[in-house]
């Protein structure tokens, strides 16, 4: 897949705290990157990378609680509530041609095509800010493939079907890797393979990748990681703020891989992740 590289730019003056576009395709395109908060002067910046089913055509119109805009705004509010003394910002990065449905997300073509643009964003953002990349579902595959060339202190994988890689060395160095899996999220049943562009690689809990797991609490299914007030959302915000000692650990049942005797139905993985 060949796409034109994104060109990032802030059109408004420093100190603006309202939503602003960092990049956007022309009408009919798929990609959009939006900032919430004062990203220029931020102490902490979180970059939210959603999974399949999201694009410019539904980005501004979706009213669902799990829409990327809603997640970004809620994460920023949570970060500000936890650390009102810090300056926080959230970038919602729909900067790739995401697979339209879950069953289209069996190859890493779209993730490879978007990884360079995501890595470029990390070098565009202020270098003195603490930067966290947060990938949900297929978005974690994009993040994983971007990490080797990215600048980020932390990487959070939510309901990851695979980080796009097989070895930790492919994730670069110097980035802390975190993983959250809900009790009822069956995404871990996805086979952990990578044969060329087929398959999404190992999930972050594989010993070779060695992610630190955190608690998600009682969240619903595959799309509940940003549920307001949840242990999951609070832990995501704590990591994004660098408050690692406040991050709660995962329960034994969450850390354990689900039985392969139970199949994951499409309705459980949801149409838009």
HELIX and SHEET records of a PDB file:
HELIX    1   1 UNK A   56  UNK A   59  1                                   4    
HELIX    2   2 UNK A   68  UNK A   82  1                                  15    
HELIX    3   3 UNK A  102  UNK A  104  5                                   3    
HELIX    4   4 UNK A  109  UNK A  124  1                                  16    
HELIX    5   5 UNK A  138  UNK A  146  1                                   9    
HELIX    6   6 UNK A  147  UNK A  149  5                                   3    
HELIX    7   7 UNK A  168  UNK A  171  5                                   4    
HELIX    8   8 UNK A  187  UNK A  189  5                                   3    
HELIX    9   9 UNK A  231  UNK A  240  1                                  10    
HELIX   10  10 UNK A  244  UNK A  246  5                                   3    
HELIX   11  11 UNK A  252  UNK A  255  1                                   4    
HELIX   12  12 UNK A  266  UNK A  269  1                                   4    
SHEET    1   A 8 UNK A  20  UNK A  24  0                                        
SHEET    2   A 8 UNK A  32  UNK A  37 -1                                        
SHEET    3   A 8 UNK A  88  UNK A  94 -1                                        
SHEET    4   A 8 UNK A  44  UNK A  49  1                                        
SHEET    5   A 8 UNK A 130  UNK A 136  1                                        
SHEET    6   A 8 UNK A 154  UNK A 158  1                                        
SHEET    7   A 8 UNK A 176  UNK A 180  1                                        
SHEET    8   A 8 UNK A 212  UNK A 213  1                                        
END                                                                             
